[in-house]
Amino acid sequence: MIPFSNTWPYDVVSKDVYVQSCPFCGADNVLLPMKPKELISVREGKKKLLIFPCCHNKVTVVDSDGDYILTDQALR
């Protein structure tokens, strides 16, 4: 079972991936250094190191769906 505490919602707007707020520092509308095609490769099993540009905290994205990214650590 996938732990909900390791997920974070995201949005795709004009081929850019955003989160409404950073899980670490709380910054609003953070543009992630990730493209929608990378979300597809994550769904297919490839892991992605994601560094939040606002506070430089790092997580590894291990899976995604249409609304959430799943990471290797708790975000909630």
Buried (B, 14 or more C-beta within 10 A) or exposed (E): EEEEEBBBEBEEEEEEBBBEBBBBEEEEEBEBEBEEEBBEEBEEEEEBEBEBEBEEBEBEBBBBEEEBBBBEEEBE
